[in-house]
């Protein structure tokens, strides 16, 4: 029930003009874990419930190793499925990683720390992470669409101004 409620809540937020930080905060609170949204280059786009967002990448590198981390991220992007990097044998937190897609491109990753004490079954954090990553992709895609539309509007304005130079100031203001 909690998973369905969380997914429903995130879906409603994605239909509103909500930013990536809010989505990440709501998701992290729902799963009671730290969450970070990373771009393809591993720079932090949003984070919640985690002191230093770079800690989650450091934690992953410790568990997977630097070269293996690249393989894990490549596998996540290629398969477009979430996976879990398990905790060390001594205990600790595992990390669920899901690709954040915009259209046919993987533009980043959602990483979630998950401790064994979490009351969700083994697959639930993975399902929650996949859904939250999809919502992050919707939010990022909306930003890309708006940027593309603004760029196209600027191009049309410049083209219109260059085609006819004998326009008066009122007509130029109207076009702008």
TORNU-49891 format. One line per 10 residues: number of its first residue (from 1); their letters; for each residue x, y, z of N, C-alpha, C. Coordinates in nm, 2 decimals, padded with zeros to 4 digits. Layout:
N
NUM> a> X Y Z X Y Z X Y Z ~ ...
This chain:
176
1> xxxxxxxxxx> 00.08 -00.12 00.00 00.00 00.00 00.00 00.09 00.12 00.00 ~ 00.19 00.12 00.08 00.28 00.24 00.08 00.35 00.26 -00.05 ~ 00.38 00.16 -00.12 00.45 00.17 -00.25 00.35 00.24 -00.35 ~ 00.22 00.19 -00.35 00.12 00.24 -00.44 00.09 00.38 -00.41 ~ 00.08 00.42 -00.28 00.06 00.56 -00.24 00.17 00.65 -00.29 ~ 00.30 00.60 -00.27 00.41 00.68 -00.31 00.42 00.70 -00.46 ~ 00.39 00.60 -00.53 00.39 00.61 -00.68 00.28 00.70 -00.73 ~ 00.17 00.69 -00.67 00.06 00.78 -00.70 00.09 00.92 -00.67 ~ 00.15 00.95 -00.55 00.19 01.08 -00.51 00.29 01.14 -00.61 ~ 00.39 01.06 -00.64 00.49 01.11 -00.74 00.43 01.14 -00.88
11> xxxxxxxxxx> 00.34 01.06 -00.92 00.28 01.08 -01.05 00.20 01.21 -01.05 ~ 00.13 01.23 -00.94 00.05 01.36 -00.94 00.15 01.48 -00.94 ~ 00.26 01.47 -00.87 00.35 01.58 -00.86 00.42 01.60 -01.00 ~ 00.44 01.49 -01.08 00.50 01.51 -01.21 00.40 01.58 -01.31 ~ 00.27 01.58 -01.28 00.18 01.65 -01.37 00.17 01.79 -01.33 ~ 00.22 01.83 -01.22 00.22 01.97 -01.18 00.36 02.03 -01.21 ~ 00.37 02.16 -01.19 00.50 02.22 -01.22 00.59 02.21 -01.10 ~ 00.63 02.09 -01.08 00.72 02.05 -00.96 00.86 02.04 -01.01 ~ 00.96 02.08 -00.93 01.10 02.07 -00.97 01.16 01.94 -00.92 ~ 01.28 01.91 -00.97 01.34 01.78 -00.94 01.37 01.77 -00.79
21> xxxxxxxxxx> 01.41 01.88 -00.72 01.44 01.87 -00.58 01.32 01.83 -00.50 ~ 01.20 01.88 -00.53 01.08 01.84 -00.46 01.05 01.69 -00.48 ~ 01.06 01.65 -00.61 01.04 01.50 -00.64 01.13 01.42 -00.56 ~ 01.26 01.45 -00.55 01.36 01.38 -00.48 01.33 01.38 -00.33 ~ 01.29 01.49 -00.27 01.25 01.50 -00.13 01.13 01.41 -00.10 ~ 01.03 01.42 -00.18 00.91 01.34 -00.15 00.94 01.19 -00.16 ~ 01.02 01.15 -00.26 01.06 01.01 -00.28 01.14 00.96 -00.16 ~ 01.24 01.04 -00.12 01.33 01.00 -00.01 01.25 00.99 00.12 ~ 01.16 01.08 00.14 01.08 01.07 00.26 00.99 00.95 00.26 ~ 00.94 00.91 00.14 00.85 00.80 00.13 00.92 00.67 00.15
31> xxxxxxxxxx> 01.05 00.66 00.11 01.12 00.53 00.13 01.21 00.54 00.25 ~ 01.21 00.65 00.32 01.29 00.67 00.44 01.44 00.64 00.42 ~ 01.49 00.69 00.31 01.63 00.67 00.27 01.68 00.80 00.20 ~ 01.81 00.81 00.20 01.88 00.91 00.12 01.87 00.89 -00.03 ~ 01.85 00.99 -00.11 01.84 00.98 -00.25 01.91 01.09 -00.32 ~ 01.97 01.05 -00.43 02.05 01.15 -00.51 02.01 01.13 -00.66 ~ 01.99 01.24 -00.73 01.98 01.23 -00.88 02.11 01.29 -00.94 ~ 02.17 01.20 -01.02 02.30 01.24 -01.08 02.28 01.25 -01.23 ~ 02.35 01.34 -01.29 02.35 01.35 -01.44 02.45 01.24 -01.49 ~ 02.45 01.23 -01.62 02.54 01.12 -01.68 02.69 01.14 -01.63
41> xxxxxxxxxx> 02.73 01.26 -01.62 02.87 01.29 -01.57 02.89 01.28 -01.42 ~ 02.79 01.23 -01.35 02.79 01.20 -01.21 02.79 01.33 -01.13 ~ 02.75 01.45 -01.19 02.73 01.57 -01.10 02.59 01.56 -01.05 ~ 02.57 01.62 -00.93 02.45 01.61 -00.85 02.35 01.71 -00.91 ~ 02.23 01.66 -00.94 02.12 01.75 -00.99 02.02 01.78 -00.87 ~ 02.00 01.68 -00.79 01.91 01.70 -00.67 01.94 01.59 -00.57 ~ 01.92 01.62 -00.44 01.94 01.52 -00.34 01.85 01.55 -00.22 ~ 01.83 01.45 -00.14 01.74 01.46 -00.02 01.78 01.36 00.09 ~ 01.77 01.40 00.21 01.79 01.31 00.33 01.93 01.25 00.33 ~ 02.03 01.33 00.28 02.17 01.29 00.28 02.25 01.41 00.30
51> xxxxxxxxxx> 02.35 01.41 00.39 02.43 01.52 00.43 02.51 01.57 00.31 ~ 02.60 01.49 00.26 02.68 01.52 00.15 02.64 01.43 00.03 ~ 02.59 01.48 -00.08 02.54 01.39 -00.19 02.66 01.31 -00.25 ~ 02.78 01.36 -00.24 02.89 01.29 -00.29 02.92 01.16 -00.21 ~ 02.87 01.16 -00.09 02.89 01.04 -00.01 02.83 00.91 -00.07 ~ 02.72 00.93 -00.14 02.65 00.81 -00.20 02.74 00.75 -00.32 ~ 02.81 00.84 -00.39 02.89 00.80 -00.50 03.02 00.73 -00.44 ~ 03.07 00.79 -00.33 03.19 00.73 -00.26 03.15 00.60 -00.21 ~ 03.03 00.59 -00.15 02.99 00.46 -00.10 02.98 00.35 -00.21 ~ 02.93 00.39 -00.32 02.92 00.30 -00.44 03.05 00.26 -00.48
61> xxxxxxxxxx> 03.15 00.35 -00.49 03.28 00.32 -00.54 03.35 00.22 -00.44 ~ 03.32 00.24 -00.31 03.38 00.15 -00.22 03.33 00.01 -00.24 ~ 03.20 00.00 -00.26 03.14 -00.14 -00.28 03.17 -00.20 -00.42 ~ 03.17 -00.12 -00.52 03.18 -00.17 -00.65 03.32 -00.15 -00.71 ~ 03.40 -00.06 -00.66 03.53 -00.03 -00.72 03.51 00.07 -00.84 ~ 03.60 00.15 -00.87 03.59 00.25 -00.97 03.56 00.20 -01.11 ~ 03.63 00.10 -01.15 03.60 00.04 -01.29 03.47 -00.03 -01.29 ~ 03.44 -00.10 -01.18 03.31 -00.17 -01.18 03.19 -00.08 -01.17 ~ 03.21 00.04 -01.10 03.10 00.14 -01.10 03.06 00.18 -01.24 ~ 03.16 00.21 -01.32 03.13 00.24 -01.46 03.05 00.13 -01.53
71> xxxxxxxxxx> 03.09 00.01 -01.51 03.02 -00.11 -01.56 02.88 -00.12 -01.51 ~ 02.86 -00.09 -01.38 02.72 -00.09 -01.32 02.64 00.01 -01.39 ~ 02.69 00.14 -01.40 02.61 00.24 -01.46 02.58 00.22 -01.61 ~ 02.68 00.16 -01.68 02.66 00.12 -01.82 02.55 00.02 -01.83 ~ 02.55 -00.08 -01.74 02.45 -00.19 -01.75 02.31 -00.13 -01.72 ~ 02.30 -00.04 -01.62 02.17 00.03 -01.58 02.12 00.10 -01.71 ~ 02.21 00.18 -01.77 02.17 00.26 -01.89 02.13 00.17 -02.00 ~ 02.21 00.07 -02.03 02.18 -00.02 -02.15 02.05 -00.10 -02.13 ~ 02.03 -00.15 -02.01 01.91 -00.24 -01.99 01.79 -00.15 -01.95 ~ 01.82 -00.03 -01.91 01.71 00.06 -01.87 01.62 00.00 -01.76
81> xxxxxxxxxx> 01.70 -00.07 -01.67 01.63 -00.13 -01.55 01.72 -00.09 -01.43 ~ 01.65 -00.08 -01.31 01.71 -00.06 -01.19 01.79 -00.18 -01.14 ~ 01.89 -00.16 -01.06 01.96 -00.28 -01.00 02.01 -00.23 -00.86 ~ 02.04 -00.33 -00.78 02.09 -00.30 -00.65 02.24 -00.34 -00.63 ~ 02.32 -00.25 -00.58 02.46 -00.29 -00.55 02.45 -00.33 -00.40 ~ 02.47 -00.45 -00.37 02.45 -00.50 -00.23 02.55 -00.44 -00.13 ~ 02.51 -00.44 00.00 02.60 -00.39 00.10 02.72 -00.49 00.12 ~ 02.82 -00.44 00.18 02.94 -00.53 00.21 02.89 -00.64 00.30 ~ 02.97 -00.75 00.31 02.94 -00.86 00.40 02.92 -00.82 00.54 ~ 02.99 -00.72 00.58 02.99 -00.67 00.72 02.86 -00.59 00.75
91> xxxxxxxxxx> 02.77 -00.58 00.66 02.65 -00.50 00.68 02.66 -00.37 00.61 ~ 02.57 -00.28 00.65 02.57 -00.15 00.59 02.45 -00.13 00.50 ~ 02.47 -00.03 00.41 02.36 00.00 00.32 02.38 -00.05 00.18 ~ 02.28 -00.10 00.11 02.29 -00.12 -00.03 02.25 00.00 -00.10 ~ 02.27 00.01 -00.23 02.24 00.12 -00.31 02.16 00.07 -00.43 ~ 02.04 00.12 -00.45 01.96 00.09 -00.57 01.99 00.20 -00.67 ~ 02.01 00.16 -00.79 02.04 00.26 -00.90 01.94 00.24 -01.01 ~ 01.88 00.35 -01.06 01.78 00.34 -01.17 01.82 00.45 -01.27 ~ 01.80 00.41 -01.40 01.83 00.51 -01.50 01.72 00.62 -01.51 ~ 01.76 00.74 -01.53 01.66 00.85 -01.55 01.66 00.88 -01.70
101> xxxxxxxxxx> 01.55 00.85 -01.77 01.54 00.86 -01.91 01.45 00.98 -01.96 ~ 01.50 01.05 -02.06 01.42 01.15 -02.13 01.41 01.11 -02.27 ~ 01.29 01.06 -02.31 01.28 01.01 -02.45 01.36 00.88 -02.46 ~ 01.44 00.87 -02.56 01.53 00.75 -02.58 01.66 00.76 -02.51 ~ 01.69 00.87 -02.45 01.82 00.90 -02.39 01.82 00.88 -02.24 ~ 01.92 00.81 -02.19 01.94 00.81 -02.04 02.03 00.93 -02.01 ~ 01.96 01.02 -01.93 02.03 01.15 -01.90 02.09 01.15 -01.76 ~ 02.06 01.05 -01.68 02.12 01.04 -01.54 02.08 00.92 -01.47 ~ 02.10 00.92 -01.34 02.07 00.81 -01.25 02.01 00.86 -01.12 ~ 01.92 00.78 -01.07 01.86 00.80 -00.93 01.93 00.69 -00.85
111> xxxxxxxxxx> 01.99 00.73 -00.74 02.06 00.64 -00.64 01.99 00.66 -00.51 ~ 01.96 00.54 -00.45 01.89 00.54 -00.32 01.97 00.45 -00.22 ~ 02.00 00.50 -00.11 02.06 00.42 00.00 01.95 00.34 00.06 ~ 01.97 00.22 00.09 01.87 00.13 00.15 01.94 00.05 00.26 ~ 01.89 00.06 00.38 01.95 -00.02 00.49 01.87 -00.15 00.51 ~ 01.93 -00.25 00.56 01.85 -00.38 00.59 01.74 -00.36 00.69 ~ 01.74 -00.25 00.77 01.64 -00.23 00.87 01.51 -00.18 00.80 ~ 01.52 -00.13 00.68 01.40 -00.08 00.61 01.29 -00.19 00.60 ~ 01.17 -00.15 00.63 01.06 -00.25 00.64 01.01 -00.29 00.50 ~ 01.06 -00.25 00.39 01.02 -00.29 00.26 01.08 -00.43 00.23
121> xxxxxxxxxx> 01.01 -00.51 00.15 01.07 -00.63 00.10 01.18 -00.60 00.00 ~ 01.25 -00.70 -00.04 01.37 -00.68 -00.12 01.34 -00.61 -00.25 ~ 01.23 -00.64 -00.32 01.21 -00.59 -00.45 01.14 -00.45 -00.44 ~ 01.08 -00.42 -00.33 01.00 -00.29 -00.32 01.09 -00.17 -00.34 ~ 01.20 -00.16 -00.28 01.28 -00.04 -00.30 01.32 -00.02 -00.45 ~ 01.35 -00.13 -00.51 01.38 -00.13 -00.66 01.27 -00.08 -00.74 ~ 01.15 -00.13 -00.71 01.03 -00.08 -00.79 01.00 00.07 -00.76 ~ 01.02 00.11 -00.64 01.00 00.25 -00.60 01.10 00.33 -00.67 ~ 01.22 00.29 -00.67 01.33 00.37 -00.74 01.31 00.38 -00.89 ~ 01.26 00.27 -00.95 01.23 00.28 -01.10 01.12 00.38 -01.13
131> xxxxxxxxxx> 01.02 00.38 -01.04 00.91 00.47 -01.07 00.95 00.61 -01.04 ~ 01.03 00.64 -00.94 01.08 00.77 -00.91 01.17 00.82 -01.02 ~ 01.25 00.73 -01.07 01.34 00.77 -01.18 01.26 00.81 -01.31 ~ 01.15 00.74 -01.33 01.07 00.77 -01.45 01.01 00.91 -01.43 ~ 00.96 00.94 -01.30 00.91 01.07 -01.27 01.01 01.18 -01.29 ~ 01.14 01.15 -01.24 01.25 01.25 -01.26 01.27 01.27 -01.41 ~ 01.26 01.17 -01.49 01.27 01.19 -01.64 01.17 01.28 -01.69 ~ 01.04 01.26 -01.64 00.93 01.35 -01.69 00.96 01.49 -01.66 ~ 01.01 01.52 -01.53 01.04 01.65 -01.49 01.16 01.71 -01.57 ~ 01.26 01.63 -01.59 01.37 01.68 -01.67 01.33 01.70 -01.82
141> xxxxxxxxxx> 01.25 01.61 -01.87 01.20 01.63 -02.01 01.12 01.75 -02.03 ~ 01.04 01.79 -01.93 00.96 01.91 -01.94 01.05 02.03 -01.95 ~ 01.16 02.03 -01.87 01.25 02.14 -01.88 01.32 02.15 -02.02 ~ 01.35 02.04 -02.07 01.41 02.03 -02.21 01.32 02.08 -02.32 ~ 01.19 02.04 -02.30 01.09 02.09 -02.40 01.07 02.24 -02.39 ~ 01.07 02.29 -02.27 01.05 02.44 -02.26 01.17 02.51 -02.31 ~ 01.29 02.46 -02.29 01.41 02.52 -02.34 01.41 02.52 -02.49 ~ 01.37 02.41 -02.55 01.37 02.39 -02.70 01.27 02.49 -02.76 ~ 01.15 02.50 -02.69 01.05 02.59 -02.74 01.09 02.74 -02.73 ~ 01.16 02.77 -02.63 01.21 02.91 -02.62 01.32 02.94 -02.72
151> xxxxxxxxxx> 01.40 02.84 -02.75 01.51 02.86 -02.85 01.44 02.87 -02.99 ~ 01.34 02.79 -03.02 01.27 02.80 -03.14 01.20 02.93 -03.16 ~ 01.14 02.98 -03.05 01.08 03.12 -03.06 01.18 03.23 -03.09 ~ 01.30 03.22 -03.03 01.40 03.32 -03.05 01.45 03.31 -03.20 ~ 01.46 03.19 -03.25 01.50 03.17 -03.39 01.40 03.23 -03.49 ~ 01.27 03.21 -03.46 01.16 03.27 -03.54 01.16 03.42 -03.54 ~ 01.19 03.47 -03.42 01.19 03.62 -03.40 01.31 03.68 -03.48 ~ 01.42 03.62 -03.47 01.54 03.67 -03.54 01.52 03.66 -03.69 ~ 01.47 03.55 -03.73 01.44 03.53 -03.88 01.34 03.63 -03.93 ~ 01.24 03.66 -03.85 01.13 03.75 -03.89 01.19 03.89 -03.90
161> xxxxxxxxxx> 01.28 03.93 -03.80 01.34 04.06 -03.80 01.44 04.08 -03.92 ~ 01.51 03.97 -03.95 01.61 03.98 -04.06 01.54 03.98 -04.20 ~ 01.43 03.91 -04.22 01.37 03.90 -04.35 01.32 04.04 -04.39 ~ 01.25 04.11 -04.31 01.20 04.24 -04.34 01.26 04.34 -04.24 ~ 01.34 04.43 -04.30 01.40 04.53 -04.21 01.32 04.66 -04.20 ~ 01.22 04.67 -04.28 01.14 04.80 -04.28 01.02 04.80 -04.18 ~ 01.03 04.72 -04.08 00.93 04.72 -03.98 00.94 04.84 -03.88 ~ 00.83 04.88 -03.83 00.83 04.99 -03.74 00.85 04.93 -03.60 ~ 00.88 05.02 -03.50 00.91 04.97 -03.36 00.80 04.89 -03.30 ~ 00.67 04.93 -03.33 00.56 04.87 -03.27 00.54 04.73 -03.32
171> xxxxxx> 00.57 04.71 -03.45 00.56 04.57 -03.51 00.68 04.48 -03.45 ~ 00.79 04.54 -03.43 00.90 04.46 -03.37 00.87 04.42 -03.23 ~ 00.81 04.51 -03.15 00.77 04.48 -03.01 00.66 04.37 -03.01 ~ 00.57 04.38 -03.11 00.46 04.28 -03.12 00.52 04.14 -03.14 ~ 00.62 04.13 -03.24 00.68 04.00 -03.27 00.76 03.95 -03.15 ~ 00.83 04.04 -03.08 00.90 03.99 -02.96 00.81 03.94 -02.85
